[in-house]
Amino acid sequence: MAAARRKLGQLTVEEYAKQWRLRQRRMTDYFTGWHVDSSINVHIVPRLGSRS
């Protein structure tokens, strides 16, 4: 558990967001998935993407 937390803490926000999005299989609706991807790519990654 501690090793997993340590590994998670070393990821950038962009890396974590990409991994998280792949795990969201229930977001199969096209528009919902598109909206989440857009929010990540347009708002989150440009502002926080390089931060760990």
Summary of the structure (lengths in Angstrom):
residues: 52
radius of gyration: 12.4
end to end distance: 18.8
largest distance: 36.6
contacts: 110
relative contact order: 0.20
helix: 73%
strand: 0%
